[in-house]
Amino acid sequence: MFFKTFGWSFAITAAALVTAFFYGGIEALILCAILGVLEISLSFDNAVVNARILEKMSPFWQKMFLTVGILIAVVGMRIVFPLVIVGVTASMNPIEALRLALEKGDPEQPGTYGYLLHEAHPQIAAFGGMFLLMIFLDFMFEDRDIRWLRWIEAPLAKIGKLNGASLIAGLAVLLAAASLADAEHTTDIFVAGSAGLITYLLVTGLGGLFDVDGDGDFDDEDAIKRVEKKSGNGELVKATGKAAFMLFLYLEMIDASFSFDGVIGAFAITSDPIIIALGLGLIGAIFVRSLTVFLVRQGTLDEFVYLDHGAHWAIGALAAILLLTIELEINEIITGLIGVVFILASLISSIVRNRRSASSGTPTKPVYSN
């Protein structure tokens, strides 16, 4: 099972490293490997969230995520997205932005590709931070039977009973981030953060227009995020058609938001777009897909019930880090490790819970009802 799922990832990793070596020698190979490790370490929480959504989709749409989705992740987010950002901020067309990128200029030198992308970081961080923050808030404000960090999740669930609690909290955070930023960035941060918030509301709202099982019972949270709905035989209801398409869009938006920190952090290591595409895109993105598939096929999320919580706490931490980096420099190691810490902690807590449940004879998995 392991080699069947991760075989392509190892093969593509080897191909990417060989390509990097022939492209720029041993230095390029090392940089490519570092970027791959960086992306994988940043993406454990991404894989958990992706898996929770992917398991609701039909086999066809799962394949779409693993094929078309990987093209969007590699080409769209790791290559085209930085070019577009540089082009917009520097008022140049994509061809000029690509030419500038291939010059491999020093990111510390004004006018270089890396420098221009770094200058656009406040807007990128505001958009991605707000999108991820809304995912975190909607999860934490929902009243649920299973809680991991009960001492804080229970009060948050009570706050969530207030209508529009997520939106209110999100806007309050955005106002604080914009007001604390440099005056020259205030408007840009507010606009970009508002765009991230609106994008989240639009994608999840559109999901509410489509039923997952065709009975008209699902609202946007059920159709997009939750997996608690079961069919009569105990199997998850698989989304198809328009519902699956909306889940696919939501999944791609989450995947893109998780990529922001990696793309920006990569320029602290190298400004070469080819190395970034090989390390972040091929190695990192492929491994995230494989890990997502592994979690779905193994039923890991149902077996270790706190993984969902750990992943969303990691999302909240990443959102906070993105918003803080508007004004502060935070080492990429911290960004990468904080997600791993939450995932490992929730995994250990799940194992402890399962052992206690086994010794007492109670079910280890949550009980669902129609």
ABEGO torsion letter per residue (X at the ends): XAAAAAAAAAAAAAAAAAAAAAAAEAAAAAAAAAAAAAAAAAAAAAAAAAAAAAAABBAAAAAAAAAAAAAAAAAAAAAAAAAAAAAAAAGBBAAAAAAAAAAGBBAABBGBAAAAAAAAAAAAAAAAAAAAAAAAAAAAABBBABBABAAAAAAAAAAAABBGAAAAAAAAAAAAAAAABBAAAAAAAAAAAAAAAAAAAAAAAAAAABBAAGAGABBAAAAAABAABBBAAGBBBBBBEAAAAAAAAAAAAAAAAAAAAAAAAAAAABABAAAAAAAAAAAAAAAAAAAAAAAAAAGAAAABAAAAAAAAAAAAAAAAAAAAAAABBBBAAAAAAAAAAAAAAAAAAAAAAAAAAAAAGBBABBBBBX
